[in-house]
Amino acid sequence: MNPADDFRPRLLLVDDEPANLQILRQILQADYRLLFARDGERALALAESEQPELILLDIMMPGMTGLETCSALKQNPLTSAIPVIFVTAMAEIADETRGFEAGCVDYLSKPLRAPIVKARVRTHLSLVSVEELRETRLQIVQRLGLAAEYKDNETGLHVIRMSHYSRLIAEAAGFSADHCELLLHAAPMHDIGKIGIPDAILRKPGRLDAEEWAVMAQHPAIGSRIIGEHPAGLLHMAEAIARCHHEKWDGSGYPAGLAGEAIPVEARIVAIADVFDALTSERPYKKAWSVEDAIALIKREAGQHFDPQLVEHFLSQLPAVLEIKERWAETSAGSGWQKPPETA
């Protein structure tokens, strides 16, 4: 087989005893591509250059020990994510504790038994695959959010700012760390439906008339269809945000006229973050509002457009909000939130 066509996972086996490496070779060579090192220095070099999916590392080695090698791997950003399994005759609880503190994920005890070695390797490689899938999914969601911004805002910084504002509000509201992180990654999808809105409307250098606004108002439903229905997780949250971030607390929003807590809380959070950022950013049809004016509007709209309790949480985070605004400041103008024509 051409090595370039061999897509089996790659393992790095580290042991100062050739006999131990040979045992591991016999157990693993049929299913994996194998790299070998007989000392810690060589292991560090191979890990950085070859990026194996998993490292099996002896503890008792002359020179740099396995514990020291593992610590060095975890301190290097290029190798810190590679899981390490210690292969050792040491079985004392204190030794295991030191190994986990150094960053290992598991232990294999000598003498090695083939079924156990294979099972542990499969388990940890599957965990690596799950994490890679999660990261890939997050990247896809973020790129789709940017796709909408390329139609509507050339820099894409709006989605960065408002997603961080959203996380701040969620943290102040007492959401769990995992929930806040999920919201950070789901929020950029809020305007994905604008992909389906004609550029002539999105980029119009002025206010929209009633007919144009009716077209623009379709973007939440379009976004919901693009993301689709999901039972739980990131895309479930992203769909709810895309569909409901223009609903209003008093029921006067769109597309469904939902009111109060019938609006998903994540969409209520994003509504505040999105409007604040749009108001304080320059757009083709308006100058940027001052922070003071934007805050005054949000306060006035508490209990009407916005969930009043979430407004309080937003205001409590204002210093951090302004830090984010400054960090991701932009000079170019795009289009964004505006009130619909005064027809109601």
C-alpha positions in Angstrom: 0.0 0.0 0.0 1.2 3.5 -0.8 1.8 5.2 2.5 -0.1 8.2 1.2 -3.2 6.0 0.8 -3.0 4.6 4.3 -5.6 6.4 6.4 -5.4 4.2 9.5 -5.0 6.1 12.7 -1.4 6.8 13.6 0.0 5.8 17.1 3.3 6.8 18.7 4.8 4.1 20.9 7.4 5.2 23.4 9.5 2.8 25.4 13.3 2.4 26.1 13.1 -1.4 25.9 13.0 -2.7 22.3 11.2 -5.9 23.5 8.3 -3.9 24.8 8.0 -2.0 21.5 8.0 -5.3 19.7 5.1 -6.5 21.8 3.1 -3.4 21.1 3.9 -3.7 17.4 2.6 -7.2 17.2 -0.7 -6.2 19.0 -1.4 -3.0 17.0 0.3 -3.2 13.6 -2.6 -4.8 11.8 -5.0 -1.9 12.6 -2.8 1.2 13.0 0.2 3.0 11.5 2.9 3.0 14.1 5.7 5.4 15.0 8.4 4.4 17.5 10.6 6.3 20.0 13.0 5.0 22.7 13.4 8.2 24.7 11.4 11.3 25.7 13.3 13.7 23.4 12.6 11.7 20.3 9.0 11.2 21.4 8.5 15.0 21.6 10.0 15.6 18.2 7.9 12.9 16.5 4.7 14.0 18.3 5.2 17.5 17.0 6.2 16.6 13.4 3.9 13.6 12.8 0.8 14.6 14.9 -0.2 11.0 15.9 -3.8 10.5 17.1 -2.7 8.7 20.3 0.5 8.1 22.3 1.4 5.0 24.3 4.1 6.1 26.7 6.3 4.2 29.2 6.9 5.9 32.5 10.2 4.4 33.7 12.7 5.6 31.1 16.3 6.8 31.6 16.8 10.5 31.1 13.5 12.2 30.5 10.9 10.0 32.3 7.4 9.3 30.9 5.9 11.8 33.4 8.2 14.5 32.2 7.6 13.7 28.6 3.8 13.8 29.1 4.1 17.2 30.9 6.1 18.6 28.0 3.6 17.3 25.5 0.8 19.0 27.3 2.7 22.3 27.5 3.3 22.5 23.8 0.2 23.9 21.9 1.0 21.7 18.9 0.8 18.4 20.9 -1.3 19.3 24.0 -4.5 17.8 22.5 -2.9 14.4 21.7 -4.2 11.9 24.3 -1.5 9.9 26.2 -1.9 6.4 27.7 0.8 5.4 30.1 2.1 1.8 29.6 3.8 0.8 32.8 4.5 -1.8 35.5 3.9 0.8 38.1 0.6 0.2 39.8 0.5 2.2 42.9 -2.3 4.7 43.4 0.1 7.5 44.0 1.9 6.8 40.7 -1.5 6.8 38.8 -2.4 10.1 40.4 0.9 11.6 39.3 0.2 10.4 35.8 -3.2 11.9 35.6 -1.8 15.2 37.0 0.8 15.1 34.2 -2.1 14.9 31.6 -2.5 11.2 30.7 -6.0 9.8 30.0 -5.5 6.2 30.9 -3.1 3.4 32.1 -2.1 0.1 30.6 -0.4 -2.2 33.1 2.4 -4.6 32.1 2.5 -7.4 31.3 0.3 -6.3 28.4 -2.7 -8.3 27.2 -3.7 -7.9 23.6 -7.5 -7.6 24.0 -7.2 -4.9 26.7 -4.6 -2.9 24.7 -6.8 -3.0 21.6 -10.0 -2.1 23.5 -8.4 0.9 25.3 -6.8 2.2 22.1 -10.2 1.9 20.3 -12.0 3.7 23.1 -9.7 6.7 23.2 -9.5 7.0 19.5 -13.3 7.1 19.4 -13.3 9.9 21.9 -10.8 11.8 19.7 -13.2 11.3 16.8 -16.1 12.6 18.7 -14.2 15.7 19.7 -13.0 16.3 16.1 -16.6 15.9 14.9 -17.8 18.5 17.5 -15.1 21.0 16.5 -15.9 20.5 12.8 -19.6 21.0 13.5 -18.9 24.3 15.4 -16.7 25.5 12.5 -19.4 24.7 10.0 -22.0 26.7 12.0 -19.6 29.6 12.4 -18.8 29.6 8.6 -22.5 29.6 7.8 -23.0 32.5 10.0 -20.3 34.3 8.2 -21.8 33.4 4.9 -24.9 35.5 5.8 -22.6 38.3 7.0 -20.8 38.5 3.7 -24.1 39.4 2.1 -25.0 41.8 4.9 -21.8 43.0 6.6 -18.4 42.9 4.9 -16.3 42.4 8.0 -18.4 39.8 9.8 -17.5 41.4 13.1 -21.1 41.9 14.0 -21.6 38.2 14.6 -18.5 38.0 16.7 -19.5 40.9 18.9 -23.2 40.0 19.4 -22.4 36.3 20.1 -20.0 37.4 22.9 -22.6 39.9 24.2 -25.1 37.0 24.2 -22.8 34.8 26.3 -22.3 37.6 28.8 -26.0 38.0 29.3 -26.4 34.2 29.7 -23.7 34.1 32.3 -25.3 36.9 34.2 -28.7 35.1 34.0 -27.1 32.0 35.7 -26.8 29.7 32.7 -24.4 26.8 33.1 -20.9 27.2 31.5 -21.8 24.6 28.8 -25.1 26.4 28.0 -23.3 29.7 27.7 -20.7 28.1 25.4 -23.4 26.6 23.2 -25.1 30.0 22.9 -21.8 31.6 21.9 -21.6 29.2 19.0 -25.3 29.2 18.1 -25.8 33.0 18.1 -23.8 33.6 14.8 -26.5 31.7 12.9 -29.2 34.2 13.9 -29.3 35.9 10.5 -28.5 32.9 8.2 -31.9 33.4 6.6 -30.6 36.6 4.9 -28.9 34.4 2.4 -32.3 34.1 0.9 -33.0 37.9 0.8 -32.1 39.8 -2.5 -29.0 41.9 -2.3 -30.9 44.9 -3.6 -32.8 44.9 -0.3 -30.0 43.9 2.0 -27.7 46.5 0.6 -30.2 49.3 0.0 -28.5 52.6 1.1 -31.6 53.8 2.9 -34.7 52.8 4.7 -36.8 49.9 3.4 -40.3 50.6 2.1 -43.3 48.4 3.3 -43.0 46.0 0.3 -39.2 45.6 0.8 -39.7 45.1 4.6 -42.2 42.3 4.0 -39.4 40.5 2.0 -36.8 41.2 4.7 -39.2 39.9 7.4 -39.0 36.5 5.7 -35.4 35.9 6.8 -36.3 34.2 10.2 -38.4 31.6 8.5 -35.8 31.1 5.8 -33.1 30.7 8.5 -35.2 28.1 10.3 -35.6 26.1 7.1 -31.9 26.3 6.4 -30.9 25.0 9.8 -33.7 22.5 10.0 -35.3 20.7 12.9 -33.1 19.0 15.5 -34.1 17.3 18.8 -31.4 18.9 20.9 -27.9 20.5 20.9 -26.3 23.3 19.0 -28.4 23.2 15.8 -31.6 22.9 17.9 -30.6 26.1 19.7 -29.4 27.8 16.5 -32.7 27.1 14.7 -34.8 28.6 17.6 -32.6 31.7 17.6 -32.8 32.1 13.8 -36.6 31.7 13.9 -37.4 33.8 17.0 -34.8 36.6 17.4 -37.2 39.2 16.0 -40.1 38.2 18.3 -40.9 40.7 21.0 -41.7 40.4 24.7 -45.1 42.1 24.2 -46.1 39.9 21.2 -45.7 42.6 18.5 -42.7 40.9 16.8 -42.4 38.5 13.9 -42.8 36.0 12.3 -45.2 34.3 14.8 -46.1 37.1 17.2 -44.9 35.1 20.2 -44.8 36.9 23.6 -43.1 36.6 26.9 -41.6 33.2 27.9 -43.2 31.6 24.8 -40.1 33.0 23.0 -37.1 30.8 23.6 -34.8 32.4 26.1 -31.8 32.1 23.9 -33.6 34.1 21.2 -34.6 36.7 23.8 -30.9 37.1 24.8 -29.8 37.4 21.1 -32.5 40.0 20.5 -30.8 42.4 23.0 -27.3 41.6 21.8 -28.2 42.0 18.2 -30.0 45.3 18.5 -27.4 46.8 20.7 -24.6 46.0 18.3 -26.7 47.1 15.2 -27.5 50.4 16.9 -23.9 51.2 17.9 -22.5 50.2 14.4 -22.6 52.4 11.3 -24.9 51.2 8.5 -25.6 52.4 5.0 -28.8 54.0 6.1 -27.6 55.5 9.5 -24.7 56.7 11.6 -23.7 54.7 14.6 -25.6 55.6 17.7 -23.7 56.4 20.9 -23.6 53.8 23.6 -25.6 56.0 25.8 -28.4 56.4 23.2 -28.5 52.7 22.5 -28.7 51.9 26.2 -31.5 54.4 26.6 -33.5 52.7 23.8 -33.0 49.3 25.3 -34.1 50.5 28.7 -37.3 52.1 27.1 -38.0 48.8 25.2 -37.7 46.6 28.3 -41.1 45.0 28.8 -42.0 45.8 25.2 -39.4 44.6 22.7 -37.1 42.9 25.3 -37.4 40.6 28.3 -37.0 43.1 31.2 -35.1 40.7 33.4 -32.6 40.0 30.6 -32.2 43.7 30.0 -31.1 44.1 33.7 -28.6 41.3 33.2 -27.3 43.0 30.0 -26.9 46.3 31.9 -25.0 44.5 34.7 -22.4 43.4 32.1 -22.0 46.7 30.4 -18.2 47.2 31.3 -17.5 43.7 29.7 -19.8 44.6 26.8 -17.8 47.7 26.0 -14.5 45.8 26.2 -15.8 43.4 23.6 -17.1 46.3 21.5 -13.6 47.9 21.5 -11.8 44.6 20.9 -13.7 43.9 17.7 -14.3 47.4 16.5 -14.8 48.0 12.8 -14.7 51.0 10.5 -16.6 49.6 7.5 -20.3 49.9 7.2 -22.8 47.2 6.4 -26.5 46.8 6.9 -28.3 45.6 10.0 -31.3 46.0 12.3 -33.8 48.7 11.7 -37.3 49.3 12.8 -39.9 48.4 10.2 -41.9 51.3 8.6 -44.1 53.1 11.0 -47.3 51.5 9.8 -48.5 50.1 13.1 
